[in-house]
Amino acid sequence: MNQVSERENTPPTGQVNPVIPLKKLEREALIQALSMTDYNISRAARMLGISRAAFYRKIQYHRIKIENKYPA
């Protein structure tokens, strides 16, 4: 079995943990994809290999605000 104990995953005192949490990585990937596609949801989702619906769920989960480029 490949289990990592809490103790093994904790960096020594005074050192920075090099492991970035998946939630943070996902949020950063969403923001980067939006930025690279000029906030085009369809293209950003395609870039990440997920559906538009999944993309919307993820930006809602991460509370990422998207401004409307063409306000009414």
Buried (B, 14 or more C-beta within 10 A) or exposed (E): EEEEEEEEEEEEEEEEEEEEEEEEEBBEBBBEBBEEBEBBBEBBBBBBEBEEEEBBEBBEEBEEEEEEEEEE
